[in-house]
Amino acid sequence: MMQKIILFLYLLLLPTLLFCEDFSRAMQTKLSTRGEKIANIYCDKEKLQLITLNKDKEKITKSIKNACPDLDKDELLSLEIYISRQNATHPREKTLGTIPKDAKCPTCGMIVSLYPKWAAEMKFGDRSIFFDGVKDMMRYYLQRADFVYERKNITQMRVQDFYTLEPLDATKAFYVIGSNVRGPMGNEFIPFYSYKGAKTFLQDHHARSIIKFEDITPKMIKNMQKVHLK
């Protein structure tokens, strides 16, 4: 009951509080966490991805209602705070860089620019290939019977830390598997710069384990795909 009263008061003061530095950080964190859960369950992922690139509050609110219909005021509040915090802490410039709008994942054919926060990159000298997630990049890298290329010509493989979106060497990242967070193609290898970040995510999202790049195998990838297909 008390929580509903507090939420009601925040709703009344939302225009002033939502982007105010004096707004309780603890409450922001709590509502943002709730907003993330709502986003994962009720929202159109493609539309929501575009909202996070928009910093205009009025447009964010309008777009949320389009991407996540039939939410009550409390849920909309949580989503607005979640998205505004994403904008503040995860600016687009911190992603892998400019992903061509027409770039297609060579593994599944999906348009990668629709999901910039999940994107991974494989470089061959000055040429880059983008993937809509780590799983599809590793399919391309490991399943050579399906994707023929000269592995020795790869000069770099990059992924993004899930929390900060900081690009990092794919071979040095920590990956969480078996979580309740889904990427554009379902179950994913979710990358982190540090083991601490990976462990926090594992605990928060009921994941199975943390692995390294060298632990990823074709069999593991196929098992993840089977789960998604079910």
BELNOR-V52419 format. One record per run of one state. SS is the DSSP state (~ for helix, > for strand, _ for the rest). FROM is the first residue (numbers start at 0). TO is the last residue. Records with the same first field share a line. If there is no record, write none. Layout:
BEGIN
SS: FROM-TO ; FROM-TO
END
This chain:
BEGIN
_: 0-0 ; 12-12 ; 17-23 ; 42-43 ; 51-55 ; 67-71 ; 89-90 ; 94-102 ; 104-109 ; 115-118 ; 124-125 ; 131-132 ; 142-149 ; 153-154 ; 160-165 ; 172-172 ; 177-181 ; 183-184 ; 186-188 ; 192-193 ; 204-207 ; 215-216 ; 229-229
~: 1-11 ; 13-16 ; 24-41 ; 44-50 ; 56-66 ; 72-88 ; 91-93 ; 111-114 ; 133-141 ; 150-152 ; 169-171 ; 194-203 ; 212-214 ; 217-228
>: 103-103 ; 110-110 ; 119-123 ; 126-130 ; 155-159 ; 166-168 ; 173-176 ; 182-182 ; 185-185 ; 189-191 ; 208-211
END
